[in-house]
Structures are given as C-alpha cells and as structure tokens.
Amino acid sequence: KFIEIKKKYPDIELHMTGPMQTNKVKKSLELFDVFHTLDREKLALEFNKQITNLSLKSQKSFFIQVNTGDEAQKSGVSINNLKGFTDYCIKDLNLNVIGLMCIPPINDNAEKHFILLKNLAKKNNLYNLSMGMSADYKIAIQCGATHIRIGSMLFKN
C-alpha cells in the first residue's frame, strides 16, 4: 500500500514508529524515511550496513528511543548509556540522529518523562522530540514535542 502511495506522492515522508527487528531493516529502509525506535547497538549496526549496501541516495533520519522509566520490559537506551550510544551512532556509524523518543511508564506522570527527555536532548545537541501518544499527546506538545504518535486515536470506532 505505502509503496504505491510513495510512487504517487514522492515527496511524502513516511515514519516508522513501532519496534524494529534487524531482519526487517533492509525492507524498512526501502520504504520509510524516519525511524523513531533506534534502541540498541545491533539495530544501529544493521541500519548502517544496509544504508551502505543499498547505496541510499536519500538521507534517513533516526530518533533514539530512551527508556526514561528504566523499565526492564521496555526497550530503549538507558539514560546512563545515552551519551555514548548517541555519539557512537552519529560519529562512528554516521547515522543521521535527529532527536530522542520515549514512551513513559503507564502508571507514572508522563510530563516528568517528557521534561526529562527534552533536557537529555538539549544536553546531546538534538532538537527533535518524538513523545506523546493518543492518551498524552497534549502534555507532550506542552513539553516541546516536535513529533507525536497518535495512531489509536485515528482508528476509534
């Protein structure tokens, strides 16, 4: 479906917002322009490898997912490893990291996590923030979100 849409509207920018498996990177790079869930070294290495192999002419952009709640069941880079991972992605792998992304813990104050992410982005000289979903997007916007993910709101009955 999206391949046909891209052919008809070549200037459209498609964002991948879900979890990424490394075996899906090549196909995803052929379709998507922006990836919101760069969350581990293995995935970063695969993006770098496939971007090189595909000789992609258009620049792909990435948000690093930060596990702001330090939740064991949730993916994302820990706050303590963020600076090193960001530097590795940008300086060593030459990935176009444009910002940070987070999904706050369900039973916690989302605003606290959004403000934390904004401060982390500023410390790392990143200016885009992918934060906020259907339930908390208004708070995210107030906290400086540049990108929101409102999928379930679009598909309500």
VMD Tcl script that builds the backbone (N, CA, C; Angstrom):
set m [mol new atoms 471]
animate dup $m
set s [atomselect $m all]
$s set {name element resname resid chain x y z} {
  {N N LYS 1 A 0.824 -1.196 0.000}
  {CA C LYS 1 A 0.000 0.000 0.000}
  {C C LYS 1 A 0.870 1.263 0.000}
  {N N PHE 2 A 1.849 1.314 0.894}
  {CA C PHE 2 A 2.664 2.512 1.012}
  {C C PHE 2 A 3.610 2.683 -0.169}
  {N N ILE 3 A 4.021 1.598 -0.786}
  {CA C ILE 3 A 4.887 1.704 -1.966}
  {C C ILE 3 A 4.158 2.458 -3.069}
  {N N GLU 4 A 2.884 2.151 -3.261}
  {CA C GLU 4 A 2.079 2.846 -4.272}
  {C C GLU 4 A 1.865 4.307 -3.896}
  {N N ILE 5 A 1.647 4.571 -2.628}
  {CA C ILE 5 A 1.469 5.949 -2.167}
  {C C ILE 5 A 2.745 6.755 -2.419}
  {N N LYS 6 A 3.904 6.152 -2.132}
  {CA C LYS 6 A 5.189 6.847 -2.357}
  {C C LYS 6 A 5.420 7.123 -3.838}
  {N N LYS 7 A 4.987 6.196 -4.695}
  {CA C LYS 7 A 5.133 6.415 -6.139}
  {C C LYS 7 A 4.271 7.588 -6.591}
  {N N LYS 8 A 3.057 7.651 -6.059}
  {CA C LYS 8 A 2.122 8.703 -6.451}
  {C C LYS 8 A 2.505 10.059 -5.839}
  {N N TYR 9 A 3.019 10.018 -4.614}
  {CA C TYR 9 A 3.399 11.245 -3.895}
  {C C TYR 9 A 4.860 11.108 -3.438}
  {N N PRO 10 A 5.808 11.321 -4.318}
  {CA C PRO 10 A 7.217 11.066 -3.992}
  {C C PRO 10 A 7.789 11.943 -2.877}
  {N N ASP 11 A 7.147 13.051 -2.583}
  {CA C ASP 11 A 7.667 13.930 -1.532}
  {C C ASP 11 A 7.144 13.588 -0.141}
  {N N ILE 12 A 6.264 12.596 -0.043}
  {CA C ILE 12 A 5.725 12.212 1.262}
  {C C ILE 12 A 6.845 11.617 2.118}
  {N N GLU 13 A 6.811 11.906 3.407}
  {CA C GLU 13 A 7.808 11.385 4.337}
  {C C GLU 13 A 7.121 10.380 5.254}
  {N N LEU 14 A 7.527 9.120 5.178}
  {CA C LEU 14 A 6.924 8.066 5.983}
  {C C LEU 14 A 7.771 7.786 7.221}
  {N N HIS 15 A 7.091 7.697 8.373}
  {CA C HIS 15 A 7.749 7.470 9.659}
  {C C HIS 15 A 7.429 6.069 10.165}
  {N N MET 16 A 8.444 5.353 10.600}
  {CA C MET 16 A 8.283 4.049 11.246}
  {C C MET 16 A 8.329 4.277 12.744}
  {N N THR 17 A 7.231 3.915 13.432}
  {CA C THR 17 A 7.157 4.211 14.856}
  {C C THR 17 A 7.146 2.982 15.753}
  {N N GLY 18 A 7.037 1.802 15.202}
  {CA C GLY 18 A 6.980 0.602 16.032}
  {C C GLY 18 A 8.345 -0.005 16.270}
  {N N PRO 19 A 8.365 -1.076 17.053}
  {CA C PRO 19 A 9.635 -1.772 17.302}
  {C C PRO 19 A 10.217 -2.332 16.006}
  {N N MET 20 A 11.521 -2.343 15.908}
  {CA C MET 20 A 12.210 -2.824 14.705}
  {C C MET 20 A 12.983 -4.096 15.002}
  {N N GLN 21 A 12.851 -5.065 14.101}
  {CA C GLN 21 A 13.675 -6.260 14.136}
  {C C GLN 21 A 14.785 -6.075 13.106}
  {N N THR 22 A 15.968 -6.562 13.413}
  {CA C THR 22 A 17.088 -6.350 12.497}
  {C C THR 22 A 16.860 -7.004 11.140}
  {N N ASN 23 A 16.123 -8.109 11.098}
  {CA C ASN 23 A 15.887 -8.775 9.805}
  {C C ASN 23 A 14.892 -8.015 8.927}
  {N N LYS 24 A 14.279 -6.965 9.436}
  {CA C LYS 24 A 13.331 -6.145 8.676}
  {C C LYS 24 A 13.927 -4.805 8.243}
  {N N VAL 25 A 15.169 -4.547 8.595}
  {CA C VAL 25 A 15.782 -3.248 8.335}
  {C C VAL 25 A 15.867 -2.945 6.845}
  {N N LYS 26 A 16.332 -3.887 6.047}
  {CA C LYS 26 A 16.513 -3.635 4.615}
  {C C LYS 26 A 15.202 -3.220 3.960}
  {N N LYS 27 A 14.142 -3.982 4.179}
  {CA C LYS 27 A 12.830 -3.653 3.595}
  {C C LYS 27 A 12.315 -2.322 4.123}
  {N N SER 28 A 12.515 -2.078 5.399}
  {CA C SER 28 A 12.039 -0.833 6.008}
  {C C SER 28 A 12.750 0.381 5.429}
  {N N LEU 29 A 14.035 0.258 5.170}
  {CA C LEU 29 A 14.795 1.374 4.591}
  {C C LEU 29 A 14.318 1.704 3.187}
  {N N GLU 30 A 13.819 0.714 2.487}
  {CA C GLU 30 A 13.314 0.942 1.131}
  {C C GLU 30 A 12.011 1.730 1.143}
  {N N LEU 31 A 11.320 1.746 2.265}
  {CA C LEU 31 A 10.005 2.378 2.354}
  {C C LEU 31 A 9.977 3.628 3.239}
  {N N PHE 32 A 10.540 3.534 4.429}
  {CA C PHE 32 A 10.421 4.610 5.416}
  {C C PHE 32 A 11.578 5.598 5.331}
  {N N ASP 33 A 11.294 6.821 5.773}
  {CA C ASP 33 A 12.285 7.895 5.766}
  {C C ASP 33 A 12.817 8.212 7.160}
  {N N VAL 34 A 11.962 8.056 8.168}
  {CA C VAL 34 A 12.303 8.404 9.548}
  {C C VAL 34 A 11.962 7.216 10.443}
  {N N PHE 35 A 12.882 6.897 11.348}
  {CA C PHE 35 A 12.703 5.769 12.263}
  {C C PHE 35 A 12.729 6.297 13.693}
  {N N HIS 36 A 11.669 6.006 14.447}
  {CA C HIS 36 A 11.523 6.544 15.800}
  {C C HIS 36 A 12.029 5.608 16.892}
  {N N THR 37 A 12.528 4.437 16.536}
  {CA C THR 37 A 12.842 3.471 17.582}
  {C C THR 37 A 14.239 2.858 17.449}
  {N N LEU 38 A 15.234 3.692 17.304}
  {CA C LEU 38 A 16.613 3.209 17.331}
  {C C LEU 38 A 16.966 3.003 18.799}
  {N N ASP 39 A 17.072 1.731 19.198}
  {CA C ASP 39 A 17.138 1.450 20.632}
  {C C ASP 39 A 18.273 0.539 21.083}
  {N N ARG 40 A 19.135 0.098 20.145}
  {CA C ARG 40 A 20.212 -0.802 20.555}
  {C C ARG 40 A 21.315 -0.831 19.492}
  {N N GLU 41 A 22.506 -1.241 19.927}
  {CA C GLU 41 A 23.678 -1.248 19.052}
  {C C GLU 41 A 23.490 -2.177 17.859}
  {N N LYS 42 A 22.941 -3.361 18.077}
  {CA C LYS 42 A 22.759 -4.319 16.974}
  {C C LYS 42 A 21.898 -3.713 15.866}
  {N N LEU 43 A 20.862 -3.006 16.238}
  {CA C LEU 43 A 19.984 -2.367 15.254}
  {C C LEU 43 A 20.714 -1.227 14.540}
  {N N ALA 44 A 21.459 -0.437 15.275}
  {CA C ALA 44 A 22.225 0.667 14.674}
  {C C ALA 44 A 23.232 0.127 13.657}
  {N N LEU 45 A 23.905 -0.955 14.003}
  {CA C LEU 45 A 24.865 -1.572 13.083}
  {C C LEU 45 A 24.182 -2.064 11.818}
  {N N GLU 46 A 22.990 -2.653 11.966}
  {CA C GLU 46 A 22.263 -3.158 10.800}
  {C C GLU 46 A 21.786 -2.010 9.908}
  {N N PHE 47 A 21.323 -0.927 10.505}
  {CA C PHE 47 A 20.941 0.248 9.709}
  {C C PHE 47 A 22.152 0.743 8.916}
  {N N ASN 48 A 23.281 0.880 9.587}
  {CA C ASN 48 A 24.494 1.351 8.922}
  {C C ASN 48 A 24.883 0.424 7.773}
  {N N LYS 49 A 24.858 -0.858 8.015}
  {CA C LYS 49 A 25.225 -1.849 6.994}
  {C C LYS 49 A 24.300 -1.768 5.786}
  {N N GLN 50 A 22.989 -1.728 6.029}
  {CA C GLN 50 A 22.028 -1.728 4.927}
  {C C GLN 50 A 22.015 -0.405 4.174}
  {N N ILE 51 A 22.200 0.699 4.868}
  {CA C ILE 51 A 22.272 2.001 4.194}
  {C C ILE 51 A 23.458 1.996 3.229}
  {N N THR 52 A 24.570 1.437 3.681}
  {CA C THR 52 A 25.760 1.331 2.828}
  {C C THR 52 A 25.504 0.373 1.664}
  {N N ASN 53 A 24.951 -0.811 1.958}
  {CA C ASN 53 A 24.695 -1.824 0.918}
  {C C ASN 53 A 23.715 -1.336 -0.139}
  {N N LEU 54 A 22.705 -0.601 0.294}
  {CA C LEU 54 A 21.678 -0.128 -0.636}
  {C C LEU 54 A 22.105 1.142 -1.369}
  {N N SER 55 A 23.231 1.720 -0.961}
  {CA C SER 55 A 23.702 2.985 -1.530}
  {C C SER 55 A 22.572 4.001 -1.593}
  {N N LEU 56 A 21.922 4.185 -0.465}
  {CA C LEU 56 A 20.758 5.068 -0.407}
  {C C LEU 56 A 21.141 6.498 -0.703}
  {N N LYS 57 A 20.431 7.063 -1.646}
  {CA C LYS 57 A 20.693 8.449 -2.032}
  {C C LYS 57 A 20.014 9.425 -1.075}
  {N N SER 58 A 18.810 9.078 -0.641}
  {CA C SER 58 A 18.106 9.979 0.273}
  {C C SER 58 A 18.523 9.684 1.706}
  {N N GLN 59 A 18.613 10.727 2.484}
  {CA C GLN 59 A 19.032 10.628 3.878}
  {C C GLN 59 A 17.914 10.054 4.729}
  {N N LYS 60 A 18.225 9.083 5.541}
  {CA C LYS 60 A 17.289 8.529 6.516}
  {C C LYS 60 A 17.566 9.223 7.845}
  {N N SER 61 A 16.527 9.366 8.654}
  {CA C SER 61 A 16.669 10.051 9.938}
  {C C SER 61 A 16.229 9.134 11.062}
  {N N PHE 62 A 16.818 9.353 12.254}
  {CA C PHE 62 A 16.582 8.459 13.375}
  {C C PHE 62 A 16.344 9.217 14.674}
  {N N PHE 63 A 15.425 8.684 15.459}
  {CA C PHE 63 A 15.221 9.091 16.840}
  {C C PHE 63 A 15.744 7.954 17.709}
  {N N ILE 64 A 16.540 8.261 18.701}
  {CA C ILE 64 A 16.987 7.248 19.654}
  {C C ILE 64 A 15.920 7.115 20.735}
  {N N GLN 65 A 15.475 5.881 20.938}
  {CA C GLN 65 A 14.480 5.627 21.983}
  {C C GLN 65 A 15.189 5.530 23.327}
  {N N VAL 66 A 14.715 6.330 24.283}
  {CA C VAL 66 A 15.293 6.368 25.618}
  {C C VAL 66 A 14.306 5.743 26.595}
  {N N ASN 67 A 14.784 4.834 27.408}
  {CA C ASN 67 A 13.967 4.186 28.429}
  {C C ASN 67 A 14.005 5.060 29.678}
  {N N THR 68 A 13.198 6.131 29.662}
  {CA C THR 68 A 13.237 7.122 30.741}
  {C C THR 68 A 12.749 6.583 32.076}
  {N N GLY 69 A 11.960 5.515 32.042}
  {CA C GLY 69 A 11.450 4.923 33.278}
  {C C GLY 69 A 12.288 3.763 33.769}
  {N N ASP 70 A 13.381 3.471 33.069}
  {CA C ASP 70 A 14.257 2.349 33.421}
  {C C ASP 70 A 13.440 1.068 33.641}
  {N N GLU 71 A 12.526 0.813 32.703}
  {CA C GLU 71 A 11.651 -0.361 32.800}
  {C C GLU 71 A 12.316 -1.559 32.124}
  {N N ALA 72 A 12.419 -2.657 32.848}
  {CA C ALA 72 A 13.085 -3.858 32.337}
  {C C ALA 72 A 12.364 -4.428 31.115}
  {N N GLN 73 A 11.050 -4.315 31.074}
  {CA C GLN 73 A 10.270 -4.905 29.983}
  {C C GLN 73 A 10.207 -4.011 28.748}
  {N N LYS 74 A 10.749 -2.823 28.841}
  {CA C LYS 74 A 10.655 -1.870 27.736}
  {C C LYS 74 A 12.015 -1.675 27.085}
  {N N SER 75 A 11.996 -1.563 25.762}
  {CA C SER 75 A 13.254 -1.320 25.056}
  {C C SER 75 A 13.618 0.156 25.166}
  {N N GLY 76 A 14.803 0.452 24.708}
  {CA C GLY 76 A 15.297 1.819 24.763}
  {C C GLY 76 A 16.633 1.877 25.467}
  {N N VAL 77 A 17.382 2.901 25.140}
  {CA C VAL 77 A 18.695 3.115 25.725}
  {C C VAL 77 A 18.513 3.691 27.125}
  {N N SER 78 A 19.307 3.222 28.062}
  {CA C SER 78 A 19.224 3.779 29.417}
  {C C SER 78 A 19.796 5.193 29.412}
  {N N ILE 79 A 19.351 5.972 30.352}
  {CA C ILE 79 A 19.824 7.358 30.458}
  {C C ILE 79 A 21.342 7.379 30.631}
  {N N ASN 80 A 21.877 6.450 31.417}
  {CA C ASN 80 A 23.327 6.407 31.667}
  {C C ASN 80 A 24.133 6.092 30.414}
  {N N ASN 81 A 23.547 5.369 29.452}
  {CA C ASN 81 A 24.260 4.984 28.233}
  {C C ASN 81 A 23.932 5.872 27.035}
  {N N LEU 82 A 23.065 6.860 27.236}
  {CA C LEU 82 A 22.585 7.663 26.115}
  {C C LEU 82 A 23.694 8.438 25.411}
  {N N LYS 83 A 24.527 9.131 26.131}
  {CA C LYS 83 A 25.582 9.943 25.510}
  {C C LYS 83 A 26.511 9.078 24.666}
  {N N GLY 84 A 26.953 7.966 25.213}
  {CA C GLY 84 A 27.843 7.072 24.478}
  {C C GLY 84 A 27.181 6.479 23.253}
  {N N PHE 85 A 25.914 6.078 23.380}
  {CA C PHE 85 A 25.196 5.488 22.249}
  {C C PHE 85 A 24.953 6.538 21.167}
  {N N THR 86 A 24.579 7.727 21.568}
  {CA C THR 86 A 24.347 8.814 20.608}
  {C C THR 86 A 25.629 9.137 19.844}
  {N N ASP 87 A 26.713 9.288 20.565}
  {CA C ASP 87 A 27.999 9.568 19.922}
  {C C ASP 87 A 28.393 8.449 18.964}
  {N N TYR 88 A 28.196 7.207 19.379}
  {CA C TYR 88 A 28.523 6.048 18.547}
  {C C TYR 88 A 27.716 6.074 17.244}
  {N N CYS 89 A 26.418 6.319 17.355}
  {CA C CYS 89 A 25.550 6.337 16.170}
  {C C CYS 89 A 25.923 7.466 15.214}
  {N N ILE 90 A 26.208 8.629 15.759}
  {CA C ILE 90 A 26.498 9.794 14.924}
  {C C ILE 90 A 27.933 9.774 14.397}
  {N N LYS 91 A 28.892 9.592 15.292}
  {CA C LYS 91 A 30.306 9.735 14.908}
  {C C LYS 91 A 30.885 8.483 14.266}
  {N N ASP 92 A 30.544 7.308 14.798}
  {CA C ASP 92 A 31.133 6.072 14.280}
  {C C ASP 92 A 30.337 5.470 13.123}
  {N N LEU 93 A 29.002 5.505 13.235}
  {CA C LEU 93 A 28.160 4.888 12.203}
  {C C LEU 93 A 27.635 5.894 11.186}
  {N N ASN 94 A 27.818 7.177 11.473}
  {CA C ASN 94 A 27.377 8.230 10.559}
  {C C ASN 94 A 25.865 8.196 10.305}
  {N N LEU 95 A 25.094 7.811 11.321}
  {CA C LEU 95 A 23.633 7.824 11.200}
  {C C LEU 95 A 23.131 9.239 11.478}
  {N N ASN 96 A 22.088 9.617 10.794}
  {CA C ASN 96 A 21.506 10.951 10.935}
  {C C ASN 96 A 20.524 10.955 12.112}
  {N N VAL 97 A 21.064 11.037 13.314}
  {CA C VAL 97 A 20.237 11.073 14.523}
  {C C VAL 97 A 19.727 12.496 14.682}
  {N N ILE 98 A 18.383 12.631 14.656}
  {CA C ILE 98 A 17.788 13.969 14.709}
  {C C ILE 98 A 17.090 14.271 16.031}
  {N N GLY 99 A 16.942 13.250 16.888}
  {CA C GLY 99 A 16.239 13.513 18.129}
  {C C GLY 99 A 16.119 12.291 19.007}
  {N N LEU 100 A 15.313 12.467 20.067}
  {CA C LEU 100 A 15.073 11.407 21.034}
  {C C LEU 100 A 13.593 11.081 21.094}
  {N N MET 101 A 13.302 9.852 21.505}
  {CA C MET 101 A 11.920 9.375 21.640}
  {C C MET 101 A 11.784 8.655 22.972}
  {N N CYS 102 A 10.605 8.765 23.590}
  {CA C CYS 102 A 10.335 7.981 24.797}
  {C C CYS 102 A 8.864 7.602 24.860}
  {N N ILE 103 A 8.619 6.544 25.609}
  {CA C ILE 103 A 7.265 6.116 25.956}
  {C C ILE 103 A 7.261 6.011 27.475}
  {N N PRO 104 A 6.628 6.957 28.166}
  {CA C PRO 104 A 6.646 6.945 29.630}
  {C C PRO 104 A 5.962 5.701 30.203}
  {N N PRO 105 A 6.335 5.314 31.418}
  {CA C PRO 105 A 5.636 4.212 32.079}
  {C C PRO 105 A 4.149 4.531 32.207}
  {N N ILE 106 A 3.325 3.514 32.063}
  {CA C ILE 106 A 1.866 3.697 32.064}
  {C C ILE 106 A 1.367 4.343 33.354}
  {N N ASN 107 A 1.874 3.921 34.487}
  {CA C ASN 107 A 1.364 4.408 35.771}
  {C C ASN 107 A 2.226 5.507 36.374}
  {N N ASP 108 A 2.823 6.311 35.527}
  {CA C ASP 108 A 3.670 7.387 36.023}
  {C C ASP 108 A 3.254 8.700 35.354}
  {N N ASN 109 A 3.716 9.792 35.900}
  {CA C ASN 109 A 3.423 11.117 35.382}
  {C C ASN 109 A 4.188 11.326 34.064}
  {N N ALA 110 A 3.469 11.364 32.955}
  {CA C ALA 110 A 4.094 11.492 31.637}
  {C C ALA 110 A 4.903 12.787 31.531}
  {N N GLU 111 A 4.397 13.863 32.096}
  {CA C GLU 111 A 5.070 15.161 31.993}
  {C C GLU 111 A 6.504 15.096 32.510}
  {N N LYS 112 A 6.706 14.391 33.596}
  {CA C LYS 112 A 8.040 14.244 34.176}
  {C C LYS 112 A 9.004 13.605 33.166}
  {N N HIS 113 A 8.532 12.611 32.443}
  {CA C HIS 113 A 9.371 11.915 31.463}
  {C C HIS 113 A 9.609 12.776 30.219}
  {N N PHE 114 A 8.608 13.544 29.830}
  {CA C PHE 114 A 8.757 14.416 28.668}
  {C C PHE 114 A 9.763 15.532 28.949}
  {N N ILE 115 A 9.708 16.087 30.133}
  {CA C ILE 115 A 10.664 17.136 30.513}
  {C C ILE 115 A 12.072 16.552 30.601}
  {N N LEU 116 A 12.190 15.358 31.153}
  {CA C LEU 116 A 13.486 14.680 31.224}
  {C C LEU 116 A 14.048 14.466 29.822}
  {N N LEU 117 A 13.209 13.977 28.907}
  {CA C LEU 117 A 13.667 13.732 27.538}
  {C C LEU 117 A 14.105 15.030 26.864}
  {N N LYS 118 A 13.352 16.093 27.077}
  {CA C LYS 118 A 13.708 17.394 26.494}
  {C C LYS 118 A 15.075 17.849 26.995}
  {N N ASN 119 A 15.339 17.681 28.282}
  {CA C ASN 119 A 16.631 18.064 28.850}
  {C C ASN 119 A 17.765 17.183 28.322}
  {N N LEU 120 A 17.495 15.886 28.166}
  {CA C LEU 120 A 18.501 14.972 27.618}
  {C C LEU 120 A 18.823 15.334 26.167}
  {N N ALA 121 A 17.807 15.682 25.412}
  {CA C ALA 121 A 18.023 16.072 24.011}
  {C C ALA 121 A 18.903 17.316 23.940}
  {N N LYS 122 A 18.595 18.283 24.777}
  {CA C LYS 122 A 19.371 19.524 24.787}
  {C C LYS 122 A 20.837 19.253 25.123}
  {N N LYS 123 A 21.074 18.380 26.120}
  {CA C LYS 123 A 22.440 18.022 26.506}
  {C C LYS 123 A 23.203 17.352 25.363}
  {N N ASN 124 A 22.473 16.656 24.504}
  {CA C ASN 124 A 23.092 15.916 23.402}
  {C C ASN 124 A 22.989 16.656 22.069}
  {N N ASN 125 A 22.633 17.933 22.130}
  {CA C ASN 125 A 22.516 18.775 20.925}
  {C C ASN 125 A 21.572 18.188 19.886}
  {N N LEU 126 A 20.445 17.674 20.354}
  {CA C LEU 126 A 19.404 17.148 19.475}
  {C C LEU 126 A 18.166 18.011 19.663}
  {N N TYR 127 A 17.441 18.238 18.566}
  {CA C TYR 127 A 16.393 19.250 18.635}
  {C C TYR 127 A 14.994 18.735 18.335}
  {N N ASN 128 A 14.865 17.447 18.051}
  {CA C ASN 128 A 13.546 16.881 17.786}
  {C C ASN 128 A 13.172 15.920 18.904}
  {N N LEU 129 A 11.909 15.955 19.275}
  {CA C LEU 129 A 11.400 15.106 20.346}
  {C C LEU 129 A 10.163 14.357 19.860}
  {N N SER 130 A 10.263 13.038 19.834}
  {CA C SER 130 A 9.132 12.178 19.491}
  {C C SER 130 A 8.577 11.647 20.798}
  {N N MET 131 A 7.500 12.275 21.242}
  {CA C MET 131 A 6.926 11.878 22.529}
  {C C MET 131 A 5.456 12.238 22.542}
  {N N GLY 132 A 4.696 11.401 23.186}
  {CA C GLY 132 A 3.268 11.605 23.274}
  {C C GLY 132 A 2.517 10.707 22.319}
  {N N MET 133 A 1.522 10.036 22.878}
  {CA C MET 133 A 0.644 9.190 22.077}
  {C C MET 133 A -0.788 9.656 22.321}
  {N N SER 134 A -1.736 8.893 21.857}
  {CA C SER 134 A -3.134 9.332 21.909}
  {C C SER 134 A -3.573 9.798 23.294}
  {N N ALA 135 A -3.104 9.143 24.346}
  {CA C ALA 135 A -3.558 9.477 25.700}
  {C C ALA 135 A -2.860 10.689 26.301}
  {N N ASP 136 A -1.662 11.021 25.821}
  {CA C ASP 136 A -0.908 12.091 26.485}
  {C C ASP 136 A -0.268 13.090 25.524}
  {N N TYR 137 A -0.751 13.135 24.298}
  {CA C TYR 137 A -0.111 13.999 23.295}
  {C C TYR 137 A -0.199 15.485 23.644}
  {N N LYS 138 A -1.280 15.903 24.308}
  {CA C LYS 138 A -1.402 17.324 24.661}
  {C C LYS 138 A -0.310 17.736 25.643}
  {N N ILE 139 A -0.036 16.889 26.607}
  {CA C ILE 139 A 1.044 17.156 27.572}
  {C C ILE 139 A 2.384 17.187 26.846}
  {N N ALA 140 A 2.570 16.244 25.921}
  {CA C ALA 140 A 3.820 16.171 25.164}
  {C C ALA 140 A 4.046 17.460 24.376}
  {N N ILE 141 A 3.009 17.964 23.747}
  {CA C ILE 141 A 3.133 19.208 22.973}
  {C C ILE 141 A 3.518 20.368 23.897}
  {N N GLN 142 A 2.898 20.423 25.060}
  {CA C GLN 142 A 3.227 21.477 26.021}
  {C C GLN 142 A 4.680 21.380 26.494}
  {N N CYS 143 A 5.221 20.171 26.462}
  {CA C CYS 143 A 6.603 19.949 26.908}
  {C C CYS 143 A 7.612 20.048 25.770}
  {N N GLY 144 A 7.155 20.369 24.566}
  {CA C GLY 144 A 8.087 20.608 23.472}
  {C C GLY 144 A 8.173 19.536 22.404}
  {N N ALA 145 A 7.230 18.606 22.363}
  {CA C ALA 145 A 7.264 17.563 21.331}
  {C C ALA 145 A 7.259 18.185 19.940}
  {N N THR 146 A 8.099 17.652 19.074}
  {CA C THR 146 A 8.081 18.055 17.672}
  {C C THR 146 A 7.357 17.003 16.828}
  {N N HIS 147 A 7.226 15.802 17.368}
  {CA C HIS 147 A 6.537 14.696 16.695}
  {C C HIS 147 A 5.705 13.962 17.748}
  {N N ILE 148 A 4.464 13.639 17.401}
  {CA C ILE 148 A 3.596 12.861 18.285}
  {C C ILE 148 A 3.117 11.630 17.529}
  {N N ARG 149 A 2.740 10.593 18.279}
  {CA C ARG 149 A 2.317 9.325 17.689}
  {C C ARG 149 A 0.892 9.043 18.172}
  {N N ILE 150 A -0.089 9.361 17.345}
  {CA C ILE 150 A -1.481 9.280 17.776}
  {C C ILE 150 A -2.285 8.208 17.042}
  {N N GLY 151 A -1.685 7.095 16.734}
  {CA C GLY 151 A -2.309 6.043 15.945}
  {C C GLY 151 A -3.672 5.582 16.423}
  {N N SER 152 A -3.805 5.191 17.700}
  {CA C SER 152 A -5.083 4.624 18.153}
  {C C SER 152 A -6.203 5.657 18.120}
  {N N MET 153 A -5.888 6.920 18.281}
  {CA C MET 153 A -6.909 7.957 18.220}
  {C C MET 153 A -7.514 8.047 16.820}
  {N N LEU 154 A -6.713 7.764 15.822}
  {CA C LEU 154 A -7.193 7.834 14.445}
  {C C LEU 154 A -8.154 6.696 14.091}
  {N N PHE 155 A -8.096 5.612 14.846}
  {CA C PHE 155 A -8.881 4.438 14.492}
  {C C PHE 155 A -9.972 4.109 15.493}
  {N N LYS 156 A -10.405 5.080 16.270}
  {CA C LYS 156 A -11.513 4.869 17.217}
  {C C LYS 156 A -12.793 4.594 16.456}
  {N N ASN 157 A -13.641 3.796 17.063}
  {CA C ASN 157 A -14.955 3.499 16.439}
  {C C ASN 157 A -15.865 4.691 16.485}
}
mol reanalyze $m
mol bondsrecalc $m
mol representation Tube
mol addrep $m
